[in-house]
Amino acid sequence: MPKEEPNAYLEKVREKQKRNQDKIEKLGLTAFSPKPKPKKQRTAVTPPKSGSDPRRRSSRVSKKPIEFVALDYEAVVLEKKIERRKQTKTVKKQKFDMGQQITPEERATFEPISSEEWLADMEHYFSVIVGNSASNVQRVICVTRKLASGQGVFHPSTQKCFWKKRKVNLGMDFREILDEASEWVYDNGGDRGNGWLIEHPVKKIWVYQQARAQNKNTSFSK
């Protein structure tokens, strides 16, 4: 095999190292020269036994087991919102004093009237005779149709239904129904619409019932 040529750069490095070493020995500084640190041998890490708590490797908390805390972020946020709402807003049942009530005998004469007839006449009464706004009348009639058809009214927070599969007719005691509706709203956390969910529409039906009784059970649209 051909002999390798010496590396000129490495030869210069070795010569420089030798000159430095000779100078250190000449000055008697060999006792102060740093000794190379011994390399640490890696120790095999044994896995923890099944059933044992994992321990922290830090010396400061080595004796404390690792705490695993699982949090459902959305559930926590929702719970905080509910707590804040309870602290800032108190739900109260509304009390209604609507004056003189017509007699049960007068209400009985309204029972045969079809829902289509009295709903149309009620819409005419509040829009034309009373002069309520179109949006006001539509919101009232929308809820009233649900009650007259037996569909009922769902609470947006709990999805519980008021008067499901129970059809409202014009001969009912709406003062009693209004108290029941107010109790239902209270039990389900209140009405963020300030009464438009169920209480205002029921009160409007009661007002129309009293007005029609004073009109001798004659429709206002005629």
Secondary structure, DSSP 4 states (H G I P E B T S, - for coil): -PPPPPPHHHHHHHHHHHHHHHHHHHHT-GGGSPPPPPPPPPPPPPPPPTTSPPB--SSSSTTSBPP-----HHHHHHHHHHHHHHHH-----------PPPPHHHHHTTTTS-HHHHHHHHHHIIIIII---HHHHHHHHHHHHHHHHT--EE-TTT--EESTT----TTS-HHHHHHHHHHHHHHTT--TTTTTTTHHHHHHHHHHHHHHHHTTT--TT-
